Amino acid sequence: MSRTDYLGLEAFVAIAELGSFIRAAAYLNLSQTALSHRIRKLEQDLGVQLLVRSTRDVSLTREGQALLPQIQRNLTNISEAYGSLRKRGHAQQERLAFACLPTIATYYLPDILRQFSAAHPDLTVHLQDQPFGRIYELVQAGEVEFGISIVGAKHWDLDIRALATEPYVLLVRHDHPLAQRDSVTLADLAGQPFVRINSQSSNRQLVDDALGEWRERIVWRYEVQNASMAMTLVAEGAALTVLPALTASLSRDRLAALYFSDVVMSRTLGVVTRKGRPLTAPAERLLEMITDRLAHL
């Protein structure tokens, strides 16, 4: 495959538009000798003469007249594409977008983001606190650089790296009889009124799998859309619920969190990135800070 002589084409257009080797050489910051060399090389490569140079002016041959508008259009398209990409590239350098589970974002990120912004005062941080599935979609679409989510099924276009394991706990009101226990078993849940998150929630799926046959012995009194509403119902004494330990810590003044002694109920948190797309330096630093904090889970 022959290689296109872009420098020669640029020289040809400059001469044709400015009407002079002298003006074209000054415009391209070249000597007239270097400019003439580019034109000769281009004409030799094409096998046709493009310019006729006299002592006073420069004119285009028939082939040069036919080539000029095509090259002008293409150079304009290339320039616009280059400028648009350059603008987006600089905008990305000034903006960092990432996604995170709402519970992790609420509990861990305010202090991390404060420290990060102090070190990067010219950078705008866009946080999308989204549920598990939506985080994967945002990373796949390139709308965020990385996501902190629950480790789920493999995706061919994503890299998923586990960071920490978080246990689930039973949440009860401080005056509930179970609140005096050091831990609970699945048998303690039988006959108790419960509130659970809607069926599309990753928490709901993990809890249902861990409960196994005990799901049938629990009274599922309420179903809500988010963890905060579930905890509010528990605080009112209307029901019990099972949520990640970190979520429970947001309401430790109102609720007691009890670990299970007879079943391993947990979720694995990880970082999700697009394969083949390296993180920017600021994103690498922010992810490092989040990873260090999650290591203490």
C-alpha positions as CSV (number, residue, x, y, z in Angstrom):
1,M,0.0,0.0,0.0
2,S,1.4,3.4,-1.0
3,R,1.8,6.1,1.6
4,T,0.1,9.4,1.2
5,D,2.5,12.4,1.1
6,Y,0.6,14.7,3.5
7,L,3.4,17.2,3.7
8,G,3.5,17.5,-0.1
9,L,-0.2,17.9,-0.3
10,E,-0.1,20.6,2.4
11,A,2.6,22.4,0.4
12,F,0.6,22.1,-2.8
13,V,-2.5,23.7,-1.2
14,A,-0.6,26.5,0.4
15,I,1.0,27.5,-3.0
16,A,-2.3,27.2,-4.8
17,E,-4.2,29.3,-2.3
18,L,-1.5,31.9,-1.7
19,G,-0.4,32.1,-5.4
20,S,3.3,32.3,-4.6
21,F,6.2,30.0,-3.5
22,I,7.6,32.9,-1.4
23,R,4.3,33.4,0.6
24,A,3.6,29.7,0.9
25,A,7.2,29.1,2.3
26,A,6.7,31.8,4.8
27,Y,3.3,30.5,5.8
28,L,4.6,27.0,6.3
29,N,7.8,28.3,8.0
30,L,10.0,26.6,5.3
31,S,12.8,27.7,3.1
32,Q,11.8,28.0,-0.6
33,T,14.3,25.2,-1.3
34,A,12.5,22.9,1.1
35,L,9.1,23.8,-0.3
36,S,10.3,23.2,-3.8
37,H,11.6,19.8,-2.7
38,R,8.2,18.8,-1.3
39,I,6.4,19.7,-4.5
40,R,8.9,17.8,-6.7
41,K,8.6,14.8,-4.5
42,L,4.8,15.0,-4.6
43,E,4.7,15.3,-8.4
44,Q,7.2,12.4,-8.8
45,D,5.0,10.2,-6.5
46,L,1.8,11.1,-8.4
47,G,3.5,10.9,-11.9
48,V,1.9,14.2,-13.0
49,Q,2.8,17.9,-12.9
50,L,0.6,19.9,-10.6
51,L,2.1,23.4,-10.8
52,V,3.6,25.6,-13.6
53,R,6.1,28.1,-12.1
54,S,7.1,31.2,-14.1
55,T,9.3,34.1,-13.1
56,R,6.3,36.1,-11.9
57,D,3.5,33.7,-10.8
58,V,2.4,30.1,-10.3
59,S,-0.5,28.4,-12.1
60,L,-2.1,25.0,-11.8
61,T,-2.1,22.4,-14.5
62,R,-5.3,20.7,-15.4
63,E,-4.4,17.8,-13.0
64,G,-3.6,20.4,-10.3
65,Q,-7.0,22.1,-10.8
66,A,-8.8,18.8,-10.4
67,L,-6.9,17.8,-7.3
68,L,-7.0,21.1,-5.4
69,P,-10.7,21.1,-4.3
70,Q,-10.6,17.5,-3.2
71,I,-7.5,18.1,-1.1
72,Q,-8.9,21.3,0.4
73,R,-12.0,19.4,1.6
74,N,-10.0,16.6,3.1
75,L,-7.6,18.8,4.9
76,T,-10.5,20.8,6.3
77,N,-12.2,17.6,7.6
78,I,-8.9,16.5,9.1
79,S,-8.4,19.8,10.8
80,E,-11.9,19.9,12.2
81,A,-11.6,16.3,13.5
82,Y,-8.2,17.1,15.0
83,G,-9.6,20.2,16.7
84,S,-12.7,18.4,18.0
85,L,-10.6,15.6,19.5
86,R,-8.1,18.0,21.0
87,K,-11.0,19.9,22.6
88,R,-12.5,16.8,24.1
89,G,-9.1,15.6,25.2
90,H,-8.4,18.8,27.1
91,A,-11.9,18.7,28.6
92,Q,-11.3,15.2,29.9
93,Q,-8.1,16.4,31.5
94,E,-10.1,19.0,33.4
95,R,-13.0,16.6,34.3
96,L,-12.9,13.2,36.1
97,A,-16.0,11.1,36.0
98,F,-16.5,7.9,38.0
99,A,-19.4,5.8,39.4
100,C,-19.8,4.2,42.8
101,L,-22.4,2.4,44.9
102,P,-24.5,4.9,46.9
103,T,-23.6,3.3,50.3
104,I,-19.9,3.4,49.6
105,A,-20.2,6.9,48.2
106,T,-22.1,8.2,51.3
107,Y,-19.9,6.6,53.9
108,Y,-16.4,6.8,52.4
109,L,-16.2,9.4,49.6
110,P,-16.8,12.8,51.2
111,D,-13.5,12.8,53.1
112,I,-11.6,11.2,50.2
113,L,-13.0,13.7,47.7
114,R,-12.1,16.6,50.0
115,Q,-8.5,15.4,50.1
116,F,-8.4,14.7,46.4
117,S,-9.8,18.1,45.4
118,A,-7.3,19.8,47.6
119,A,-4.5,18.1,45.6
120,H,-6.3,18.8,42.2
121,P,-8.0,22.2,42.6
122,D,-8.5,22.7,38.8
123,L,-10.2,19.4,38.3
124,T,-14.0,19.0,38.3
125,V,-15.1,15.6,39.8
126,H,-18.4,14.1,38.5
127,L,-19.6,11.3,40.8
128,Q,-22.5,9.0,39.7
129,D,-23.8,7.2,42.7
130,Q,-25.7,4.5,41.0
131,P,-26.9,0.9,41.6
132,F,-24.7,-2.1,40.7
133,G,-26.0,-2.8,37.1
134,R,-26.0,0.9,36.1
135,I,-22.3,1.2,37.1
136,Y,-21.3,-1.5,34.6
137,E,-23.3,0.2,31.9
138,L,-21.6,3.6,32.5
139,V,-18.1,2.1,32.4
140,Q,-19.0,0.2,29.2
141,A,-20.3,3.3,27.5
142,G,-17.2,5.3,28.5
143,E,-19.2,7.8,30.4
144,V,-17.0,7.2,33.5
145,E,-13.4,6.2,33.8
146,F,-14.0,3.5,36.5
147,G,-16.7,2.2,38.8
148,I,-16.8,0.9,42.4
149,S,-19.4,-1.8,42.4
150,I,-20.3,-5.4,43.4
151,V,-18.2,-8.0,41.6
152,G,-20.6,-9.7,39.2
153,A,-20.5,-11.7,36.0
154,K,-17.6,-11.4,33.7
155,H,-17.9,-9.0,30.7
156,W,-15.7,-9.4,27.7
157,D,-15.0,-5.6,27.4
158,L,-14.5,-4.9,31.1
159,D,-11.7,-5.6,33.7
160,I,-13.1,-6.4,37.2
161,R,-10.7,-6.5,40.2
162,A,-11.9,-7.4,43.7
163,L,-11.0,-4.9,46.4
164,A,-12.8,-6.0,49.6
165,T,-15.5,-8.3,51.1
166,E,-18.3,-6.8,53.1
167,P,-20.6,-8.9,55.3
168,Y,-24.3,-8.6,55.6
169,V,-26.0,-8.0,59.0
170,L,-29.5,-8.2,60.5
171,L,-30.8,-4.8,61.4
172,V,-33.2,-4.5,64.3
173,R,-34.3,-1.7,66.6
174,H,-32.3,-1.3,69.8
175,D,-35.3,-2.3,71.9
176,H,-36.0,-5.5,69.8
177,P,-35.4,-8.8,71.8
178,L,-32.8,-9.9,69.3
179,A,-30.8,-6.7,69.8
180,Q,-29.4,-8.2,73.1
181,R,-27.8,-11.1,71.2
182,D,-24.2,-11.2,70.2
183,S,-25.1,-12.8,66.9
184,V,-28.1,-14.5,65.2
185,T,-28.8,-17.6,63.2
186,L,-31.2,-18.1,60.2
187,A,-33.6,-19.8,62.6
188,D,-34.0,-16.6,64.5
189,L,-35.6,-15.0,61.5
190,A,-38.5,-17.4,61.2
191,G,-41.9,-15.7,61.7
192,Q,-40.3,-12.2,61.9
193,P,-41.8,-9.4,59.7
194,F,-39.2,-8.3,57.2
195,V,-38.8,-5.4,54.7
196,R,-36.7,-6.2,51.6
197,I,-35.4,-4.2,48.6
198,N,-37.2,-4.6,45.2
199,S,-36.4,-7.7,43.1
200,Q,-34.0,-5.9,40.8
201,S,-31.6,-5.0,43.6
202,S,-28.3,-6.8,43.8
203,N,-28.7,-6.8,47.6
204,R,-32.0,-8.6,47.3
205,Q,-30.5,-11.3,45.1
206,L,-27.5,-11.8,47.4
207,V,-29.7,-12.1,50.5
208,D,-32.2,-14.4,48.8
209,D,-29.4,-16.8,47.7
210,A,-27.9,-16.8,51.2
211,L,-31.2,-17.4,53.0
212,G,-31.9,-20.5,50.9
213,E,-35.0,-22.4,52.2
214,W,-35.3,-20.0,55.1
215,R,-36.8,-17.5,52.7
216,E,-40.1,-19.4,53.0
217,R,-40.2,-19.0,56.8
218,I,-39.8,-15.3,56.9
219,V,-42.8,-12.9,56.8
220,W,-42.1,-10.5,53.9
221,R,-44.2,-7.7,55.0
222,Y,-42.8,-4.8,52.9
223,E,-40.9,-4.3,49.7
224,V,-39.2,-0.9,49.1
225,Q,-36.9,0.6,46.5
226,N,-33.9,1.6,48.6
227,A,-31.9,0.8,51.7
228,S,-32.7,4.1,53.5
229,M,-36.5,3.4,53.4
230,A,-35.9,-0.1,54.7
231,M,-33.9,1.2,57.6
232,T,-36.6,3.8,58.3
233,L,-39.2,1.0,58.6
234,V,-36.9,-0.9,61.0
235,A,-36.3,2.2,63.1
236,E,-40.1,2.6,63.4
237,G,-40.4,-1.0,64.6
238,A,-42.4,-2.1,61.6
239,A,-40.0,-4.8,60.4
240,L,-36.4,-6.2,60.3
241,T,-34.1,-6.2,57.4
242,V,-30.8,-7.6,56.1
243,L,-28.3,-5.1,54.6
244,P,-24.5,-4.7,54.1
245,A,-22.7,-3.8,57.2
246,L,-21.5,-0.5,55.8
247,T,-25.1,0.5,55.2
248,A,-26.0,-0.4,58.7
249,S,-23.2,1.8,60.1
250,L,-25.1,4.8,58.7
251,S,-27.8,4.2,61.2
252,R,-26.0,2.8,64.2
253,D,-27.5,5.5,66.5
254,R,-31.0,4.1,65.7
255,L,-30.4,0.4,64.9
256,A,-28.5,-2.6,66.1
257,A,-26.5,-4.6,63.6
258,L,-26.2,-8.4,64.3
259,Y,-23.8,-10.7,62.4
260,F,-24.9,-14.2,61.4
261,S,-23.1,-17.1,63.1
262,D,-24.4,-20.0,60.8
263,V,-24.1,-18.6,57.3
264,V,-21.6,-16.6,55.3
265,M,-23.6,-13.7,53.8
266,S,-21.4,-11.1,52.1
267,R,-20.7,-9.2,48.9
268,T,-17.4,-8.6,47.1
269,L,-16.7,-5.0,46.1
270,G,-14.4,-4.3,43.2
271,V,-13.3,-1.8,40.6
272,V,-14.6,-1.9,37.1
273,T,-12.7,-0.5,34.1
274,R,-12.8,-0.8,30.4
275,K,-10.3,-3.2,28.8
276,G,-7.6,-1.5,26.8
277,R,-8.5,2.0,28.2
278,P,-5.9,3.2,30.7
279,L,-7.0,5.6,33.4
280,T,-5.8,9.2,33.5
281,A,-3.3,10.1,36.1
282,P,-5.9,11.8,38.4
283,A,-8.3,8.8,38.1
284,E,-5.4,6.5,39.0
285,R,-4.7,8.6,42.1
286,L,-8.4,8.8,43.2
287,L,-8.8,5.0,42.7
288,E,-5.7,4.4,44.8
289,M,-7.2,6.5,47.6
290,I,-10.5,4.6,47.5
291,T,-8.7,1.3,47.3
292,D,-6.7,2.1,50.4
293,R,-9.8,3.1,52.3
294,L,-11.8,0.0,51.3
295,A,-8.9,-2.2,52.4
296,H,-10.0,-1.5,56.0
297,L,-13.4,-3.1,55.5
